[in-house]
Amino acid sequence: MHLRIYEVDVPIHDTTDPDRRGLHVFTGVADSPAAALRRAHEVYDAALAAHTAGLEIPGKQPDSWGARGLRPGWQMEWPAAKADLWLNPVSWTTRSDFAL
């Protein structure tokens, strides 16, 4: 099993104004895009359950996945979620202005 950091992008929309759209982003360690999608959904469900019960949202889990917050009134569009390897935007290996 080869673990890597994945990013899961989940489209969201405001339930009172569907034209207001956004993206909820999760990151964490997984061995495949499918596993990353599953973990993102699990941590979101745990955060939603805690919020609904009036409890504190669980923090980052030992496997690095977590949900820091919820957007009440916004609907997650899980069927449209996409998972791919995470690319660090500040890494020197991904900067376009890096010159030798």
Rosetta silent file (secondary structure, phi, psi, omega in degrees, C-alpha in Angstrom):
SEQUENCE: MHLRIYEVDVPIHDTTDPDRRGLHVFTGVADSPAAALRRAHEVYDAALAAHTAGLEIPGKQPDSWGARGLRPGWQMEWPAAKADLWLNPVSWTTRSDFAL
SCORE:     score description
SCORE:     0.000 S_00000001
   1 L     0.000  128.796 -179.393    0.000    0.000    0.000 S_00000001
   2 L  -114.432  110.202 -178.146    1.423    3.376   -1.040 S_00000001
   3 L   -88.853  138.841  177.525   -0.042    6.320    0.863 S_00000001
   4 E  -139.739  165.756  176.632   -0.098    9.802   -0.634 S_00000001
   5 E   -87.043  129.285  179.166   -1.830   13.074    0.154 S_00000001
   6 E  -115.445  155.481  172.177   -5.058   13.557   -1.779 S_00000001
   7 E  -115.969  132.773  176.091   -7.343   16.527   -2.288 S_00000001
   8 E  -116.548  119.446  179.291  -11.093   16.009   -2.523 S_00000001
   9 E  -104.470  120.464 -178.116  -13.069   18.866   -4.085 S_00000001
  10 E  -117.074  114.869  175.421  -16.803   18.799   -3.386 S_00000001
  11 E   -61.744  145.200  178.029  -19.051   21.314   -5.164 S_00000001
  12 E  -135.282  157.311  174.210  -21.541   23.021   -2.834 S_00000001
  13 E  -143.015  152.953  178.030  -24.517   25.329   -3.285 S_00000001
  14 E   -75.679  125.135 -176.666  -26.587   27.561   -1.051 S_00000001
  15 L   -69.469  -21.419  178.393  -29.969   25.894   -0.483 S_00000001
  16 L   -91.774  -16.590  179.391  -31.740   29.281   -0.336 S_00000001
  17 L  -147.602   84.261 -174.662  -30.013   30.646   -3.455 S_00000001
  18 L   -57.361  -16.237  177.030  -28.809   27.835   -5.757 S_00000001
  19 L   -73.346  -19.031  175.495  -26.924   30.369   -7.915 S_00000001
  20 L   -83.155  113.776 -175.011  -24.493   30.811   -5.014 S_00000001
  21 E  -125.728  160.832  178.481  -21.996   28.027   -5.535 S_00000001
  22 E  -161.143 -163.622 -178.121  -18.672   27.081   -4.072 S_00000001
  23 E  -143.679  129.547  174.636  -16.241   24.294   -3.375 S_00000001
  24 E  -103.682  128.127 -174.534  -15.466   22.492   -0.122 S_00000001
  25 E  -114.301  131.496  174.987  -11.942   21.075   -0.091 S_00000001
  26 E  -118.206  147.306  172.335  -10.675   18.181    2.025 S_00000001
  27 E  -135.908  150.649  177.235   -7.105   16.862    2.147 S_00000001
  28 E   175.124  177.154 -177.009   -5.609   13.793    3.739 S_00000001
  29 E   -87.481  135.429  177.520   -3.651   10.603    3.325 S_00000001
  30 E  -155.653  169.986  178.110   -5.089    7.741    1.272 S_00000001
  31 L  -104.461   -1.418  178.807   -3.966    4.952   -1.009 S_00000001
  32 L  -164.908  162.400  175.256   -6.338    5.784   -3.878 S_00000001
  33 H   -60.257  -37.480  179.537   -8.792    8.419   -5.098 S_00000001
  34 H   -63.821  -41.921  177.937  -11.687    6.160   -4.067 S_00000001
  35 H   -66.091  -36.550  178.050  -10.323    5.859   -0.522 S_00000001
  36 H   -64.463  -44.911  177.117   -9.836    9.629   -0.384 S_00000001
  37 H   -59.673  -43.521 -179.677  -13.455   10.243   -1.413 S_00000001
  38 H   -61.582  -47.259 -178.600  -14.657    7.766    1.201 S_00000001
  39 H   -65.953  -39.880  177.992  -12.618    9.375    4.013 S_00000001
  40 H   -60.453  -44.192  179.527  -13.681   12.905    3.031 S_00000001
  41 H   -65.092  -41.105  179.679  -17.323   11.844    3.138 S_00000001
  42 H   -62.880  -44.906 -178.672  -16.824   10.074    6.488 S_00000001
  43 H   -70.539  -32.556  175.336  -15.214   13.078    8.190 S_00000001
  44 H   -65.381  -45.916  179.028  -17.887   15.384    6.792 S_00000001
  45 H   -60.044  -40.127  178.686  -20.637   13.069    8.090 S_00000001
  46 H   -65.496  -41.387  178.329  -18.961   12.962   11.522 S_00000001
  47 H   -64.691  -43.001  179.496  -18.689   16.766   11.597 S_00000001
  48 H   -64.407  -43.087  178.693  -22.325   17.167   10.579 S_00000001
  49 H   -62.424  -42.739  178.885  -23.489   14.660   13.217 S_00000001
  50 H   -64.193  -45.815  179.831  -21.491   16.444   15.937 S_00000001
  51 H   -60.300  -45.172  179.920  -22.804   19.858   14.858 S_00000001
  52 H   -61.655  -35.578  179.814  -26.386   18.579   14.769 S_00000001
  53 L   -83.459    0.160 -179.855  -25.978   17.150   18.286 S_00000001
  54 L    78.226   19.423 -179.500  -24.577   20.466   19.536 S_00000001
  55 L  -100.964  164.856  176.713  -21.104   19.019   20.025 S_00000001
  56 L   -68.193  141.247  178.557  -17.722   20.327   18.954 S_00000001
  57 L   -67.977  130.198  179.730  -16.704   19.294   15.446 S_00000001
  58 L   -57.725  144.582  178.241  -14.031   16.567   15.658 S_00000001
  59 L   -80.763 -163.955 -179.932  -10.546   17.759   14.749 S_00000001
  60 L   -62.738  134.751 -179.420   -8.065   16.182   12.429 S_00000001
  61 L   -82.320  164.732 -179.803   -8.059   12.394   12.669 S_00000001
  62 L   -56.974  -25.993  179.218   -4.881   10.294   13.084 S_00000001
  63 L   -90.106   12.985  173.748   -4.906    9.586    9.327 S_00000001
  64 L    83.947   -3.625  178.689   -4.823   13.375    8.684 S_00000001
  65 L   -85.882  148.080  176.894   -8.440   13.730    7.503 S_00000001
  66 L  -174.876  165.575  175.402  -10.781   16.183    9.175 S_00000001
  67 L  -124.821  116.087 -176.237  -13.453   18.803    8.637 S_00000001
  68 L   -79.781  -22.858 -177.449  -12.708   22.157   10.250 S_00000001
  69 L  -165.738  167.174  177.769  -16.107   23.668    9.734 S_00000001
  70 L  -122.051  156.848  175.197  -19.511   23.434    8.185 S_00000001
  71 L  -114.364   90.854  179.403  -21.465   25.908    6.131 S_00000001
  72 L   -54.544  137.541 -179.373  -25.022   25.750    7.441 S_00000001
  73 L    87.457   -0.802  178.157  -27.522   26.146    4.623 S_00000001
  74 E  -110.175  139.099 -177.706  -25.119   24.831    1.998 S_00000001
  75 E  -103.495  128.198  175.349  -25.613   21.451    0.317 S_00000001
  76 E   -77.198  137.965  178.905  -22.689   19.191   -0.521 S_00000001
  77 L  -106.878   70.780 -174.307  -22.862   17.694   -4.037 S_00000001
  78 H   -56.863  -37.290  179.499  -21.087   14.407   -3.296 S_00000001
  79 H   -61.134  -22.894 -179.751  -21.877   12.734   -6.658 S_00000001
  80 H   -96.104    3.366 -178.082  -19.856   15.513   -8.360 S_00000001
  81 L   -65.645  146.426  179.152  -16.896   15.261   -5.945 S_00000001
  82 E  -129.089  140.973  177.634  -13.459   14.699   -7.449 S_00000001
  83 E  -124.421  138.356  176.825  -10.317   13.308   -5.819 S_00000001
  84 E  -155.086  167.818  177.434   -6.770   13.605   -7.077 S_00000001
  85 E   -59.354  140.839  179.719   -3.262   13.815   -5.702 S_00000001
  86 L   -81.478  134.018  175.569   -2.671   17.043   -3.781 S_00000001
  87 L  -113.358  121.208 -179.542   -0.124   19.444   -5.227 S_00000001
  88 L   -67.159  116.543 -176.482    1.395   21.878   -2.768 S_00000001
  89 L   -68.927  -15.840  179.872    0.878   25.346   -4.306 S_00000001
  90 L  -106.157    7.251  178.552    3.943   26.753   -2.515 S_00000001
  91 L   -72.628  140.035  178.906    6.301   23.898   -3.357 S_00000001
  92 L   -64.981  -20.743 -179.689    9.310   24.884   -5.415 S_00000001
  93 L   -78.975  -14.294 -179.583    8.604   21.860   -7.655 S_00000001
  94 L  -113.261   -1.101 -179.109    5.220   23.278   -8.735 S_00000001
  95 L   -75.997  132.144 -179.801    6.091   26.975   -9.035 S_00000001
  96 L   -80.575  -16.451 -178.226    5.945   28.280  -12.594 S_00000001
  97 L   -95.262    9.553 -179.878    8.340   31.158  -11.846 S_00000001
  98 L   -78.306  128.806  179.605   11.158   28.843  -10.735 S_00000001
  99 L  -130.987  144.289  177.257   14.194   29.158  -12.948 S_00000001
 100 L   -87.349    0.000    0.000   17.556   27.377  -12.865 S_00000001
